[in-house]
Amino acid sequence: MRMDSSHLEHARRVADAILYEGYLLYPYRGSAQKNQVRFQFGVLMPPAYCEADPSENSSFQTECLAECADDAQVLVTVRFLQLQHRIVQEMPPDGGEPRDVTSLEVDGTEYTSWEEAAERQQQATASVGALLGKDRNLEFHIGSGESTEDLIDAEGRQAGRVIRRWAALDGRIQLSAARVAGPYGALRLRLRVENRAAPEDPPRSRDEALGHAMIAAHALIAVPGGAFLSQTDPPEWAAAEVAACTNIGTWPVLAGPADCRDLVLSSPVILYDHPEIAAESAGDLFDATEIDEILTLRTLALTDAEKREARATDPRAAQLMDRMDNMPPEMLERMHGAIRYLKSVPGAAAAHPHPEPGFPAGPDDPFGDPILDRPQVPWWDPGADTTVSPETDHVVVNGVRVARGSRVRMRPGSRRADAQDLFLVGRTAQVEAVLHDVDGQVHVAVTPDHDPAADLQRSHGRFLYFAPDEIEPIGQEEAEDPLDPAGPAR
C-alpha cells in the first residue's frame, strides 16, 4: 500500500520548521551575538567529540507502537543539516592570487564568509516481517566536497568567488521490531540513528565538531495501511507498553492531518500529536518559539544597512528580508491573532457604559462584541475606539459588577497550567482595571493584597491578569488575605 502523498507533504512542512529551528536568529546577521553560538537542537556529534564532552550525543533512538501486519512496509526518512563553510575570496585587479576576505561587495551586493548548512536526507525501507527479531542496518556515507561560484561584476570582470566546503560524514540507520505481549499483537518499532563520523583530527571544540555533525536530525516513519498509537494519549490497553518505550533525544508524535494514523514524526523538539503550522504564518522566521507578528515588526524596523548585512549573511535570511519588505498589510494583519476556540464566561453579560451611537448593537450586529455587545473597531487604530476605558469599564461576574477598586478572590488555573498559580489560589486582590483585547475577550488586572511591591508595580503598570471566570467577587468584610501573617486567624 502506498503512502498518501498529501499526508506526507503535510508532515514535511512541520519537519522543515524543525530542521531550521534556531538556524539563524533575529536580527539575522552573522555579526549578532546570538548567532555566534548556533545549532542547539537535535545535534548528533561525532563519537570522538562525545567522549570529550558527555553532554553531547552521537545518536538518537525512537520507539513507538503500531498496529500492522507482518507484510506491511516500514518507510523511514532521516533528515538533517550538514554544515558547510562559505569562504569569500577577492580577486586582485592585477590578476594575482585570490585572497580570503570577511566580506566583498560586488555591484551593490554584499557577500560574506559564513557557516551555512545544506539539507541531507537518507531513506530506509523494510517489511515488518524482515525486522522481527533482527536488526536491519543501513550504512551511509556523504563524501567531502567543494563547490565554487564566480562573482562577476557589471563589466564582466571576475571580482571574486565564493567557495563552499564540507567534510565527510558517515552514519547508520538501524531498524528493528518486535510484537508486544497481549491479545492485540501490537508492534514495537525501534529506530536508531547514529553519527559514525571519524575525522582524522579529533575535534577539540564544539565549533570544530559541528563540521562533522548531523544537525537538527529527525525522522519521518510511515507504515502505509497500518496505524500508529499515540505516545501522548495511548489507548488504555497499550498504556503500559507505551510507557516502556525508550526514546532518547527525540519524541515521536502522530503526524499529518488529524485523520492520519500511519505516519509518525520523531522530533528533537517536543510536540503534540498532529502538529500544524499556523495558517497565519507567512514564512519561516527560524524561531518557532517566538510570535511571528513580533519578529516581523522587529525585522521591518531594521535599518537598510542592517538588512543588507542580513542578506549577505545567508541566502535564507535574504529571502526572509525580501518577504518582509514586500509583505502586504493584510498579511501582517492576519498575524495579530486567531481564536482557536471559544469558552463562555459565567454570569450575565454587562452592557457597556459608553455605547457608541449609530451602531446597531445587539445579537443581529455581525460586528458586535460577544462580551459587551459593543461594535468592534480596527485594532490598528488606538484612537478609533473611544468606547474602551479600562479605568471605568466593568464586567459582571456571578451577577456582581466588578470594576476598578473591587475586591476579588483569585482562582487561577481553570484555563491554564502554571505552577506560579499555586501561590495565588484563594488569595484576595484589588481590581486595577478591566481590559478588552482585540478579539473581544475580557481581562481583569489585579494587585494581590499585602504585596510589598504593590506601589512599585502600579507605578510601572504591572499587574496580574485573569479571565472573569478566574476570580470571585467578595465583600469588604472578606478582604483579609488568608495567607497574610498579620491577618485574623480563621
N, C-alpha and C positions, 0 to 999 in steps of 0.2 A: 504494500500500500504506500502511496506517495504522500509526502508531507504537503499540507496546504501552504502554498507559497505566500498567500496573504497573511497567514498566521506568522510565518517566519519573518516576513518583512516588518510586521507589527513589533515583534520581539527585537529585531535588529535595531530599530530606532531607539529603544531604551538601551540596548547594548552599546550603541555608539556614544550615548551620553556617558556611560560608564567608562568607555575607552578613553574619552578625553576629559574626564573629571579631574580638575586641577592641573590640566596640561599647561595652561597659561592663564594667569590671574590678572584681574584689573590692577593697574591701568594698562596691561597688555604690552608692556615694554620690557625688553631684556634687562634694562638698567634698573628696573624697580626692585626694591629689596626683597619683596615676597616671591619674586621669580628667580632668586638666586638658589633657593633650595626647592627642587621640583620633584615630581613623580613620587607620590606617597601611597597610592592605592594599588593593591594587587601586584606588587613588585616581587618577582621571583629572581633572586640574585644567584650568581654562580656559586656552587658549593664551597669553593675555597674561601670566598669572602664571608660566607655564613659561619665558617669555623672561627673567623676572626671577630665577627660581630653576631652573636647568637640572637640578637633581636630581629635579624633579617631571616627570611625563609627562602628556600630554593625550590619549594614545591607547594602545591595546594591539593586538597582532597575533597571530593564531593561524594556523599552517599545519599541516595533517595530511594523511595519505594514507587513501584509502578505495577499496574495490573496489565499483563500481556501474555501472549502465548509464546512457546519456545521458538516458533518460526518468525517472530517479529524481528524487525531490524532496529538496531540502535545506531543512531546517527549523531556524531559528536563533531562540533566545530569549536576549536580553541582559537581565541583571538587575543592579540596583544600588540603593543607598540614596541618597536626596536629603535633605540637611539641612533641617530646619525649626526656626525659632526659636519657643520656647514662652515667652510673656510672661504672667506672673500679675499681675492688677490687683485692687486692693482698692476696694470701693465705700464711700465715707464714709457713716456713719449719717445725716448730714444731707442726703443726696441730692446732694452735689456731684459734681464730675468724678472719674472713677476715676483712680487713680494706680498706677504700676508699683511692685511690691514684689518683694523677693527670694523671699519665701515667704508663704503665707497659710494659716491653719488654719480649717477650717470643720467644725464638729461632730466634732472629733477627727481629721479627715483633713487632712493637710498637702499643700499644692500649692506647687511651687517652679518658678521660671524655669529653663529648661534648653534645651540644644540637642539635640533628639531627631532621629530620621530616619524617613522614610517609604519604603516599598518601591516601586520603579518597575520596569516591565517593558516591553520593546519586542520585537516579533517581525518576522521577515522570512522569506519563502518564495520559492524559485525552483527551477526544474528544472535539472539538471546541464547539459543542452544549452544553456539560456539563459545559463549562466555561462561556458561555454568561450570563451576568447579575449576576454572583455569583462567589465567591472566592472558590478555592479548596486548602485546606491546607494539607501539608504532614509534620507531626512532625517526627523528627528522633533523635535517642539517640546513642551515642558512649560511652560505659562504660569505666571506668578507668581500667587500667591493668598493668601487669608487665611480662616481659619475662627475662629468664636467659640463658646465653651462657657460658659454662665452657671453660676455656683456658687450654688445656693440652699440656705439653711440650714434647720434643722428647723422654724423659724417661718414659712417661706415667703418670707423676705426675701432679695433678691439680695445676697450678701455679697461677691461679686467675680466675676471672669470670667477665663477662660484664652483667650488669643489665640495662634493658630499662624500663622506667616507663612513663606512660601518664595519664593525667587527664580525667575525664568525660567531654563530650561535648554534648550539646543539640542545636538543630537548627530547623528551619522551612522553608519550601519551599511553597510559596504562588503563585498560578496561577489564572489569571482572563482574560477575553476577552470581547470586545465589537465591534460591527460594527460601522464604522465611517459614517458620513453623506456623501451624494453624490451618484451618479449613479453607482459607481464601487463596492460599498459594501465591501471595504477592512476591514480587521480585525486588530484591535489594541490589541496586546497581551502584557500582563504585567506579569513580573516575579519579585518576591521579595524574597530575601534570607536573613534570619535573624539568627544571633547568639543569642541563648537564654540561654547560659550557666549561671549558678548561683552558683559559688563556695562558699563554706561555709565561707571562709575567703576572703572578698573582696580584690582584688589585689591592692597593694599600689604603684607598679611601673609598667612600661611597660614590663620589663622582666618577672615579675610575671604574668601579664595579658596574655602574649603570650602563656603561657601554657594552656590557655582556649580559644584560638583564632582559627579562620578559616583563614589560611594564603594563600595568592595568590588565593583567591576564584574567580572563574569564572564559566561560564556555556556554554554548547552547547545546542542549541534549534533547533529542527527539526520539520518540518511539511511535511512528505512524501506526494508527489503528489501536494503540494502547492508551492507557490513562495513568498519569502520574498522580500520586497522593500528596496533598498539601503538607509541607513540613510545619507550617504555621498553625493550621487548623485541620488536623487529620481526623478521619472518622474514628469513632471510639474503639472499634476492633483493631485498628492499626496504631493506636497511640503509643503503646509500649515499644513496638518495632521502630516507629519513627524516632522516639526518644533515644533508641540505641544507635541511631545513625551517627557516624563520626564525620563531621565537616570541619576541615582545617583550612582557614584562610579564605573560605568562600561560604556562601549560603544560597541553597537552591530555592527558587520560588517558581510557581506556575507562571508561565509567560504567554504572550499573545493575548487576544481578546478574552473576555470573560467566559466564553463558551469553549475555549481551547483547553484541552486536558492532556494533549500528547507532546507538550513542549515545556522544557524547564530552562530557566536562565540561572546559571551558577555564577554569582556575583561577589566580588570582594567588598561591595557596599551592601549593607543590609537593606533589603527592600521588602515590600509586602507582595502578596500574590497578584498577578496580572498588573504589574506597574504600567503606568501610562505617562507619556509626555504631554504636559498640559497643552490644550488646544491654543491657549493664548500665547505660548512661547513662539517667538518669531524665528528663533535660531539658537545655535549653541553659544553660550557665554562661558563655557568651561568651568562653571561653578554651580552644580546642581543643588547646592545647599543655600544659594542666595535667591533673591527675588528678582526676576527678570526686569521688572519696572525700575527698581533701584539701580541695578547695574547699567541699564540702558541710559537712564538720565545722567548718571555719573560719567559714562563714556561720552555722551554727547557734549558734556561740559569740558572735555579735554581741549587743550589749545591745538591749533593747527600743527605746531611743532611736535607736540606730544603724539598726535595721531600719526604724523609722518614717521616718527620713531617706532610706533607700534606696528605700522605697516611693514617697516623694514625688519622687524623682529621675526615675524613668522608669517607664511602665506595665509594661514587660518586667521591670524589676527588682522591681516589686510582685508580679508573677506568680511570679517566682523565689522571693521571700520566702515567699509563701503556700505554694508547693510544698514548700519546705524545712520549714516549720513543721508541715505535715500529712503528712510522709513517714513511712510505716510502717517499723518496724525491719527487716523482712525486705528491703525495697528498699535500705536502707542497707547491709545485709549483702552484697547482690549486688555492690555496687560494689567490694568489697575486692579482687577479682581473679578472673581466669578463666584456665584453662590452654588456650591455643590449639593447642599441640602438645606432644608428649612426646618426650624424647630419652633413650635408655638411657645409663647410666653404666658405663664399663668396670670390671671387677673384680667379685668376688663381693660380694653384699650382706652387710653385717655385722649380727649380732644385737645388739639394743640391750642395753647393760649393765644397765639397770634395767627389765626388763619389768614391767608393772603386772599384778598378779594379778586374775583374774576376767574377763579379756577373751580371746576365742578368737583370739589372734594366729596368723596363717598365711594361706595363699593363699585359704582359704574365708571369711575375715573381710572382709565388704564394706566395712568402715571401716578396714581395715589400711593402714599406711603403705607405699608402694611401695618405699622405700629400706631402712628399718629394721624393717619388719614390726611396727610398733607401732600401737596403735589411735589414731585421731585424736580430739581433744577440741575443744570450742568455742574458736575463736581469740580470741573476745572476752573470755575469762576467763583472764588471765595466770596465776592461781594454780591453775587446774584441771589443767594438765599437769605433774605432778611428775616425769615421765619425761625431761624435757629438761634437760640440764646441759651447756652449751657448753664449760665448762672441763674436763669429763671425758669427754664424748662422743667417739666416733671414727667414722671411715669407712674402709673398705678400698678402696685404690686399687692396681690391678695386683697384688693379692694381699698388699699391705703395709698394716699398720694405721697410720693417720695420725690423730694426736690432738695436743693442745696440747704444744708442745715439739718436735714432729717437724721434721725438716729436709726441705725440698722445693725443687724447681726449678720456676720459673714458666714455663708455656707458654700464655699467653693467646692469644685470637684464634679458637678453634675455634667459638665461638658468637656472636661479636660483631665489629664493626669499629671499633676505637678507636685513633687514632694514638698515644695515650699508651702503648699496649701494646708498641709497638716498642722502648721503652726498658726493658721488663721481660723480654722473651723471653730465656730461658736464665739469668737471674739466680737466685740462691738466696735463700731466705727461711725464717723460722721461723714455724710454725703457732701462732697465739694462741688459736684456738677453732674448734670445729666446730658450726655452727648449722643449724637446720632451720626453714624457713618454714612458713606455714600450709597451703601446697599440697603439703607433703611433700618439697620439694626441699632438697638439702644445699648449704651454702655454707661454704667454708673461709676463715677470716680469717687473714691472714698479715702479717708485718712484714718488708720486704726487709732483707737483711743489709747492714751498713755504711751504714745510713740515719742521717745525723747527727741527724734529728729523731725517731728511734725512741722514745726515752723520753718525749718530749712527746706523741707520738701515742698511746702506750699509756695515759698518764695521762688522755687525753681519750676513750679507747676508739675511736680512729680507725684503721682498718686497711684493707688491700686485700682484696677478696673475690673468690674464684674458685670455679668449679664443680670437682668432683673430677676431671673429665677435662681440666682446665686446669693441673694440677700433676703433678709426678713425684716420688715419694719418693726420697730419696738418703740415703746413709750419712754419718756424721760426717766421714769422711775426704774426702768430696766437697764439703763445705760451703763451701769457699772460693769467694767470688764472683769469676767471671772478669772482671768489669768493675771490680773494686776495684783501684786502682793499687798498693795495698800488698800485694796478694795474690801468690802464687807465679806465675812465668811458666809458660805451657803451650805 
